[in-house]
Amino acid sequence: MMAHCIQLDMECAAICEAAAQLMSLGSERAQDICSICAAICEACGAECRKHSHMEHCQECAEACLHCAAECRKMATMTENVL
């Protein structure tokens, strides 16, 4: 039941780390990675929301959806800078 949720959690953590690293390097691909990061974080947040009976899943959902919103901002900011 939780396998998909856990998989998305791990993907979300991995892409967030990659996005942070590329942004810190000033990568020309930061916009692309931030867009992908937002999509994965949104998927993770939506999946975690399905487990409303678990408090940690609700906290994870909030964090993932907040991260997705910030990644969308970064993708837009990066686009405007490039």
Secondary structure, 3 states (H helix, E strand, C coil): CCHHHHHHHHHHHHHHHHHHHHHHCCCCCHHHHHHHHHHHHHHHHHHHHCCCCCHHHHHHHHHHHHHHHHHHHHHHHHHHHC
